[in-house]
């Protein structure tokens, strides 16, 4: 079965990378979550996508220049039509909640623009504390960071993110000891998905929101995909499964 990961939770409807968004993705029937991690000025792991807080909150400034206390005062639901207030969660807060669910977790290390020193160690330490080694995938556009993660924790799955076509990506994945790849969905045609999976490399394209693209991935038997709208994806999966039973 093709698994469904909620991109930053249920970002199509709820404020991205917030506990509300994550909980609503679970309610929608998602199998896993995708979220983004950075470090605050005082070295805390915080869940936010952009290098600055400007787009997603009512504050301004770079994440790395704000303390956890300052970040916690911001409203991450500033532009939301569904929620009045939502805070920026720490990764610890997410994992405390997640440990009471069966959800998988894709942690994207946001260290391609600004290389947060020591972030890999802190993330892995937290994964070990919650005994979630089997439920977490570490991804990043910084593939050097993923190689470092593998050296620190070879038992935790890594997945390189990339947006353009890559020649024989299953070979590349094996070369950096990754067990999966997370390509932009346009860089993951059916033949690439099939060849990767035949080589034992899992494929989880991002960010897949259109019905036709979602149906294509179900049909080809893709490992999983990342979507802003897990509710739509779950409904389409049920339709697809019903049609398969009817054949």
Phi, psi and omega in degrees: 000136177285123182274156184241122177251129177282119182288114185055030183095234177246069192289344180293334186237325187247160182299124188300148175057036175238162179299324177301313181297319180292316181294323179289330174295319176298314179299329180284347178103014178298150177271339182202172178238149169244133178216169185242139183236136173224177177249136173286173180301326181265021169080021179266142178282115182240150185260103180199147187273305188284156175293341175240165180268359190301315186287318191262352181228181177269012180251183175222157176118165180282140179305316185290349180256003180246140178283165178300319180300318178293318180295324182292340180276351183275152177261109181277003176251024186303326183252012185278144175262356185248336185225138181279321180218139172209131181274166172280118181277156168274159177297326178299316180298318179296316184288329174299315178290316184298329183296341177267010179236180175255010185294145168278163182221123173256111178263115174269121177280114183272069183235022178278326179273310179238116184281097180289111181292128177087359182295319181302314180299317182294319179295314181295321178300319180291319177301317180293320180301321181266005178054046183248025181304325183276351185248358186247141170241130176261125179232159178189154169279347176269095186286337173297321179296321180293322176297319178296318177301317180297322178293322179287323186213079183296346180274352180259128184295138175241153182213114177290135172269140174204155188247341180250164180304138181235131182286125179047063184298336177293326177291318178298315180303314179297326183292334178253014176065028178272143179266355182204168175231148177235080180275156167300141191301331179289340178267014181230068174294165184307317184295326178291316178302312183296316182292322177297311184292328174295331179273002178086014179257123180286151181232125178228088182292157175230169323265117194258108187239340183272144185304315182298320180291320179297315181297322179300318183290325174296316184295322182278351179076037180298146182308309183193174170208163183249128186222149174286339188236077181297332179297313177300314183297319179295319179296318179293326178294320178296319178297318181295315179298320179295320180292326178292322179293331181281349183284000000 
